[in-house]
C-alpha cells in the first residue's frame, strides 16, 4: 500500500514574553557596543544570553533584526521626549536645558544603544533598512540648530556665537557620556545634566564682580 511522505515541518518562530525579549535585546546591545556590529556573531550573543545559537533564531531571524529593534526603540523614545520638549513652547535656554536633560535620561535608559549609534550609524545609514538613522540625524540637527538660532536672535545667547560649532560641541559633550556612564552610579541623569548645563551655559571660571 503506497504511503505519502510527510511534508517537513516548518520552523516556527517563538514569541518571547516582552520581558524575555527585552533581556535578549539588552544582551545583544551590550555585545554590539563592546565588540562592534560586524565582529559580533549570533553565537556570541547566544552565549552571553545563556542559550544555544539556534534557539536565538526562534526569537529573531537575524542579528540585523536585533540591531534594528535596538536602535529604533532608542530613537523612538528619544524623539518622544524631544518632541514633547520642542512642543512645550519654552524659551531657548529652557529648551536647551530640557533637551540636554532628556538626552542624559536616554543615555541612562539606552546606554549601549547610544554607544552603538555613535559607532555604527554612519555606515549603517547607507543600508535601506537603516535609512531612518540618517533621517533622525537631520531632524536632530535641525532641532538643536533652530533652538540655538532662536536664542541668538532673541538675545538670550551671545550674538557672536558660532551656531554650528556650538551645536557640535554640546552634542559631542553630551553623547560621549555613554562611553563612561553606568546606570545606578553616584550621580543620576538629571544631576549630571545640571552639572553639564552649568558648565556649558555659565562656564567654569569664577565670575568677578
N, C-alpha and C positions, 0 to 999 in steps of 0.2 A: 504494500500500500504506500503510494508516494506521500512524502511529507514536505511541507513547505519550510524553508529555512527562516527562522525568526529574524526579523529586522533588528539590527543593533540598536540598543537604547542610546538616545541622545543624552549627553551630559547636561544636566540641568543646573542652572545657576542658583545657588542657595542665597536666600535673602537673610542677611545677618540682622540681628537686632540693632537698633540705632546706636546703642552703647558699644556693642562689639565692633560695628563698622567704624565708629569714631576712634576706638582704640587702635584698630588696624591702620587707619589713615594717620593717626598721630605717630605710630611707629614708623610708617613709611616716610613721613615728613622728616623725622629725626635722621633717618638713614640718608635720605636725599640731601639734607642740609649738610651732613657730615662728609659724605663721600662724593657728592655731585650726582646729577641725574644719570649721565651716561655711564658712570662707573658702577652704579647700583644695579644689582640683579634682583629678580623676583625671589630667588633663593635666599639672598641676604636679608631681604625684608621678612620673608617667612621664618628664617632662623631667629631674627630678633623678636618676632611675634610668637615664637614657640610652636610653630606648626610646619607641616610639610609644604614645599613649594606648590605641589599640585593642589593642595587644599586651598591655598590662597586664590587660585583661579576659579574656585567656586563662588568667590565673593566679588572679584574684579577680573575683567577679561584681559587686562594688561597693566604694566606699570605706568603706561601713559595715561590710562583712565584714572589711576590713583593720583598721579600728579595733577591732572586736570581738576579733579574734585578738591584736592588740597588748595590749589591756587584760586579756583573760582569761589570756594567757600570764604577764603580770606578776603578776596576783593569785594564780594557781595556784602560782607559785614562792614568792611571799611567804608564802602560807599553809602550804606545805610546810615552810618554815623556822620560821614562828611555831608551828605545831602541834608540831613537834619540841621547841622551847623549852618550850612550856607543858606538854608531857607528861613533861619531864625531872625534875620534882619539885624544882626549885631553890627556894631561899628567895626572898622578894620582891625584895630588892636584886639578887640574882644574875639573877633573871628579867628585871627591868628592864634590866640591863646587856646581857643576851643579846638582848632584843627590840630595843634601840637598835642594837646591833652588826649584827643581821640586817637591820634597816631600811637602814643605810648600805650593806650589801652589795647589797641590792636596788636602791638608787639607782645604785650602780656598774654593775650589770648592765642596768638598765632606766631610765636617767635620763630619756629622752624620754617613756616611758610614764608615769612618775611625774608629769612636768610636765603631760601630757595629763589624767591623772586629776584633778589638782588644779584644772585649769581647767574641765573638761567634765563631771565626774562628777555634779554636782548636777542639771543639766538632762537629761543622758543617762539617768539612772536612772528618769526618768518613762516612758521607752520600754520596752515589754515585752522587747525583745531585750537591754536593758542593765539589767534589774531586779536582776541579780546584784551590781551596783555598790552598791546600797542595802543589800542583804543582807550584803555584805562589810563595809560601814561599821559596821553594827550589831554584827557579830561582832568587828570591830577594837576598837570602843569597849568592849565587854564584857571583852575580854582585858586591856586596859590598866587600866580602872577596877577590875576584880577584883583585879589584882595590887597596885595601889596601896592598895585597901581592906585587903587581906591584910597589907600592910606596916604600915599604921596599927594594925590590930588586934593585931599581934604585937609592936608596939613598935619595929619597925625604922625606920619613918618617924614624923615628928612627929605628935603627936595633934591639933594644931591645923591640920593640912594640909587645905586645900580640895581634895578629891579631883578634882572635875570641872575646876576651874581648873588644877590641876597637870597633869592629863591633856592639856588643850588646849595648855598651854604646851610640854610635852615633845613632843607630836605636831607642833605647828607649827614648833618649833625644829628638829626633825629633818628633816621632809619638805621644808621650804622650801629645804634644801640642794640640791635638784635644780635650782634656778634658777641656781646658780653652779658646782656640782661638775662636773668633767670627768674621765672615766676616764684613768688614766695620769698624773695630776698629781703634785704634790710629795708629797702625803700619801695613804696607802692608806685604804680604807674603815675598816679596823679602827683605824688610828691616829686618824682623825677621830672615830670613836666613842668612843675612850678620852678624848680631849680634851673632847668634849661631856659625857660622863658625869662627868668630874671637875668640870666647872662646874655641872652640874645637881645632882649628889649632894653635892658638897663646897663649892660656892661658889667665888668668885674672890678673896675678901679673905684676907689673911694672918691666920692664927689666932694670937692672943696667948696665951701660957701662963697 
